[in-house]
């Protein structure tokens, strides 16, 4: 296992700053996801940790070793950083069997053949590919090829495993299955993992800690629960899960929904114009009465849930209810809403 420490790292491409003052501590055995939209700098950050990109400024430590420093001109190449890497593309060699693909890093390390084959078979069993050693990649499914890439990254027993959007080429059901497989393997091996993704569900279900990025800047670092329930700003609230944003006005210790007399506790230090944020699952809806009156305009049946759209004085509010309740209320019905938990942010 390896601790990873990143201190004041910048990456500039000409006049463009792709990563701006990146600071992160990843503890031994921790699973950390870097999450954000396309172009936010997450893959560039991972590539600097791996050594595929050179940081413009700052320092990176893997374990006790300084592997990158702009101050003293240190730069350790990827093959000497004790890392395993899994890419978005499977990157398995089509002319090699599964066994040969997984065995390759051990050949480079000049591990004796008997030991190589033993470790390869152990790793194939770990990723549920034990019987597939003699097959070629074109005889495997996408999920199986990704398991081969994972086994190859782990067979050399690196202190740190880096994964760059490894599941994005898989279909939704297989992607969900692979999330749990990777998480299980990480816990079984106790290896340190840094995982890059734009998929919030992957980050939330797999990680001990999530790093949310936008425009090259870290917006928040925390446990998935804290990121979701206590987002640092509007960007984080919007990117993690579903949320309603409604215009409001702070008056003393209350925040009023714009154009109405409805108000909520001001749990911020803001004054004047503000944005009221509320997650759809934190809104209860009934036809018998409640705090806010509205009109149900649309409902979308999703099987296990119903996605309702309610108009409140021109404000469009989204509510999530139980799928079993789909036929209990019709479009065009007057409804009442109660907000159980709100967040207050600055107005853009």
C-alpha positions in Angstrom: 0.0 0.0 0.0 1.1 3.6 -0.6 0.0 6.9 0.8 -0.2 9.6 -1.8 0.4 13.3 -1.1 -0.1 16.0 -3.6 0.9 19.6 -2.7 0.1 22.7 -4.7 0.2 21.1 -8.0 -0.5 23.1 -11.2 -0.7 22.0 -14.8 -0.6 24.6 -17.5 -0.8 24.1 -21.3 0.4 27.5 -22.6 -1.9 30.1 -21.2 -4.5 27.5 -20.1 -4.4 26.3 -16.5 -5.9 22.8 -16.7 -5.2 22.0 -13.0 -5.1 24.8 -10.4 -3.5 24.4 -7.0 -4.4 20.7 -6.5 -3.9 19.5 -2.9 -4.8 16.0 -1.8 -3.8 13.4 0.8 -4.8 9.7 0.1 -4.2 7.4 3.0 -2.8 3.9 2.8 -5.6 1.5 1.6 -8.0 4.3 0.9 -10.3 4.4 -2.2 -10.5 7.9 -3.5 -12.5 9.1 -6.5 -11.8 12.2 -8.5 -15.2 13.3 -9.9 -16.2 16.0 -12.3 -17.6 16.9 -15.7 -15.6 16.5 -18.9 -12.7 18.9 -19.1 -12.5 19.6 -15.4 -8.9 18.4 -15.0 -9.5 15.1 -13.3 -7.7 12.9 -15.9 -4.8 15.4 -16.2 -4.5 15.2 -12.4 -4.3 11.4 -12.5 -1.8 11.4 -15.3 0.5 13.6 -13.3 0.3 11.2 -10.4 1.1 8.3 -12.8 3.9 10.3 -14.4 2.4 10.5 -17.9 2.2 14.3 -17.5 4.8 16.5 -15.8 3.4 19.0 -13.3 4.1 22.6 -14.1 4.4 23.4 -10.3 4.1 21.5 -7.1 5.1 18.2 -5.5 3.8 14.6 -5.6 4.8 11.9 -3.1 3.9 8.2 -3.5 4.7 6.5 -0.3 7.9 8.0 1.1 9.2 8.9 -2.3 9.1 12.3 -3.9 8.2 11.4 -7.5 7.6 14.9 -8.9 8.9 18.3 -7.8 9.1 21.6 -9.8 11.4 23.0 -7.1 14.2 20.6 -7.2 13.5 19.3 -10.8 12.6 15.7 -9.7 10.7 13.6 -12.1 10.4 9.8 -11.6 9.1 8.0 -14.8 5.9 5.9 -14.6 7.6 2.5 -14.6 9.5 3.4 -11.4 6.5 4.8 -9.4 5.2 1.4 -8.1 1.8 1.9 -9.7 -0.7 -0.2 -11.7 -2.8 1.6 -14.3 -6.2 0.7 -15.9 -7.3 2.9 -18.8 -10.7 3.8 -20.3 -9.9 1.6 -23.3 -9.2 -2.0 -22.3 -5.7 -1.8 -23.8 -5.2 -5.5 -23.8 -3.0 -7.0 -26.5 -5.1 -8.8 -29.1 -2.3 -11.2 -30.2 -1.8 -12.5 -26.6 -3.9 -14.9 -24.6 -5.4 -13.8 -21.3 -2.6 -15.4 -19.4 0.1 -13.8 -21.6 -1.5 -10.4 -21.1 -1.6 -10.7 -17.4 1.9 -12.3 -17.2 3.6 -9.5 -19.2 4.4 -7.1 -16.3 6.0 -10.0 -14.4 8.2 -10.9 -17.5 9.4 -7.3 -17.5 10.3 -7.7 -13.8 12.1 -11.0 -14.7 10.0 -13.0 -12.2 10.8 -16.7 -12.6 8.3 -18.6 -14.8 6.9 -20.9 -12.2 6.2 -17.9 -9.9 4.8 -15.9 -12.8 2.3 -18.5 -13.7 1.3 -19.0 -10.1 0.6 -15.3 -9.5 -1.2 -15.0 -12.9 -3.6 -17.8 -12.0 -4.2 -16.4 -8.5 -5.0 -13.0 -10.1 -7.3 -14.6 -12.8 -9.2 -16.4 -10.0 -9.5 -13.1 -8.1 -11.2 -11.4 -11.1 -13.3 -14.5 -12.0 -11.4 -15.4 -15.1 -9.8 -18.6 -13.9 -11.0 -20.8 -16.8 -10.3 -18.2 -19.5 -6.4 -18.1 -19.5 -6.0 -19.5 -23.0 -8.6 -17.4 -24.7 -7.7 -14.3 -26.8 -9.3 -10.9 -26.1 -11.6 -11.1 -29.2 -13.2 -14.2 -27.5 -14.1 -12.2 -24.4 -16.9 -9.7 -23.6 -16.2 -6.1 -22.8 -16.5 -6.7 -19.1 -14.1 -9.7 -19.3 -11.5 -7.7 -21.2 -11.7 -5.0 -18.5 -11.1 -7.7 -15.9 -8.0 -8.8 -17.8 -6.7 -5.1 -17.7 -7.4 -5.0 -14.0 -5.6 -8.3 -13.4 -2.6 -7.1 -15.4 -2.5 -3.9 -13.4 -2.6 -5.8 -10.1 -0.4 -8.9 -10.8 2.9 -7.0 -10.1 1.5 -6.1 -6.6 1.8 -2.3 -6.9 1.4 0.0 -3.9 -1.0 2.2 -5.8 -3.7 1.5 -8.4 -4.9 4.2 -10.7 -8.0 3.9 -12.8 -9.1 6.3 -15.5 -12.8 6.0 -16.4 -12.4 2.2 -16.6 -16.1 1.4 -16.9 -17.3 4.0 -19.3 -17.3 1.7 -22.3 -19.6 -0.9 -20.6 -23.3 -1.1 -20.7 -25.2 0.2 -17.6 -26.0 -3.2 -16.0 -22.4 -4.5 -16.4 -21.0 -1.2 -15.2 -23.0 -1.5 -12.0 -21.7 -5.1 -11.5 -18.1 -4.1 -12.2 -18.3 -1.3 -9.6 -18.9 -3.8 -6.8 -16.3 -6.2 -8.2 -13.6 -3.5 -8.2 -14.6 -2.4 -4.7 -14.5 -5.9 -3.4 -11.1 -6.6 -4.9 -9.7 -3.3 -3.5 -10.9 -4.3 0.0 -9.6 -7.8 -0.3 -6.1 -6.7 -1.3 -6.1 -3.5 0.9 -4.6 -1.6 -2.0 -4.6 2.2 -2.3 -6.8 3.3 -5.3 -7.3 6.6 -7.1 -10.2 6.4 -9.5 -11.2 9.0 -12.1 -14.9 9.2 -13.2 -17.6 11.5 -14.4 -20.2 9.1 -13.1 -21.5 10.2 -9.7 -23.0 6.8 -8.9 -19.6 5.1 -9.3 -17.9 7.7 -7.1 -20.6 7.5 -4.4 -20.8 3.7 -4.2 -17.1 2.8 -4.4 -15.2 5.6 -2.5 -14.0 6.3 1.0 -13.5 9.9 -0.1 -14.6 11.9 -3.2 -12.8 14.8 -4.8 -15.2 17.0 -6.8 -13.5 19.1 -9.5 -14.7 21.9 -11.8 -12.7 24.0 -14.2 -9.4 22.6 -12.9 -10.2 23.5 -9.3 -11.1 21.2 -6.4 -14.6 22.2 -5.2 -14.9 19.8 -2.2 -13.3 16.8 -0.7 -15.2 14.5 1.7 -17.1 11.3 2.3 -19.8 10.5 -0.2 -22.4 11.1 2.5 -21.0 14.6 3.4 -20.6 15.6 -0.3 -24.3 14.7 -0.9 -25.9 16.1 2.2 -23.5 19.1 2.8 -22.3 20.3 -0.6 -19.8 23.1 -0.4 -21.4 25.1 -3.2 -24.0 25.1 -5.9 -21.8 23.3 -8.4 -21.3 20.4 -6.1 -25.0 20.2 -5.2 -25.9 20.3 -8.9 -23.4 17.7 -10.0 -24.0 15.2 -7.2 -27.6 13.8 -7.4 -30.8 15.6 -8.4 -31.7 19.0 -7.0 -34.2 21.8 -7.5 -32.8 25.3 -7.6 -35.3 28.1 -6.9 -34.7 31.9 -6.7 -35.1 33.3 -3.2 -34.6 36.4 -1.1 -33.1 36.5 2.4 -35.0 38.6 4.9 -33.5 38.2 8.4 -33.5 34.6 9.5 -35.9 33.5 6.6 -35.4 32.9 2.9 -38.5 33.6 0.8 -39.3 31.8 -2.4 -39.4 34.6 -5.0 -42.9 35.9 -5.8 -44.5 34.0 -2.9 -45.0 34.3 0.9 -43.4 30.9 1.4 -40.2 31.0 3.4 -37.6 28.7 4.9 -35.0 28.9 7.7 -31.9 30.8 6.5 -29.2 28.2 7.3 -26.5 30.4 5.6 -24.7 33.6 6.2 -26.1 35.2 3.0 -28.2 38.3 2.7 -30.2 39.6 -0.3 -30.7 37.4 -3.4 -30.1 33.7 -2.9 -30.8 30.3 -4.4 -32.9 27.8 -2.5 -31.8 24.2 -3.2 -33.8 21.1 -2.3 -33.4 17.5 -3.3 -36.5 15.9 -4.9 -36.5 13.1 -2.3 -36.7 15.7 0.5 -40.0 17.0 -0.7 -43.2 15.3 0.4 -46.4 15.8 -1.7 -50.0 15.3 -0.9 -53.5 16.3 -2.1 -54.8 17.0 1.4 -52.8 20.1 2.5 -49.3 21.3 3.1 -47.0 24.3 3.1 -46.9 25.1 -0.6 -49.7 24.8 -3.1 -48.9 23.8 -6.7 -50.2 22.1 -9.8 -49.0 18.6 -10.9 -48.2 19.1 -14.6 -46.4 15.9 -15.5 -45.4 12.5 -14.0 -43.0 10.0 -15.4 -43.1 6.4 -14.4 -39.7 4.9 -13.7 -40.7 1.5 -12.3 -39.5 1.8 -8.7 -40.2 5.5 -8.6 -42.3 8.3 -10.1 -40.7 11.6 -11.2 -43.3 14.4 -10.7 -43.1 18.0 -12.0 -45.1 20.6 -10.1 -45.7 24.2 -11.0 -45.7 26.6 -8.1 -46.3 30.2 -9.2 -44.2 29.6 -12.3 -41.5 27.8 -10.4 -41.0 24.2 -11.7 -40.3 21.8 -8.9 -39.3 18.1 -9.3 -40.4 15.5 -6.7 -39.6 11.8 -6.5 -42.2 9.4 -5.2 -42.8 5.7 -5.0 -43.5 3.8 -8.2 -46.5 2.1 -6.6 -48.2 5.5 -6.2 -48.3 6.2 -9.9 -52.0 5.8 -10.4 -53.0 7.5 -7.1 -52.7 11.0 -8.5 -53.3 12.4 -12.0 -51.8 15.2 -14.1 -53.6 18.5 -13.5 -54.3 17.8 -9.8 -53.8 20.5 -7.2 -51.1 19.3 -4.8 -49.3 20.5 -1.6 -45.6 20.3 -1.0 -43.6 20.3 2.2 -39.8 20.9 2.0 -38.0 18.7 4.6 -34.5 20.0 4.1 -33.2 23.0 2.2 -29.8 24.4 1.3 -29.1 28.1 0.6 -26.5 29.2 -1.9 -25.4 32.4 -3.5 -27.5 33.5 -6.5 -25.5 33.4 -9.8 
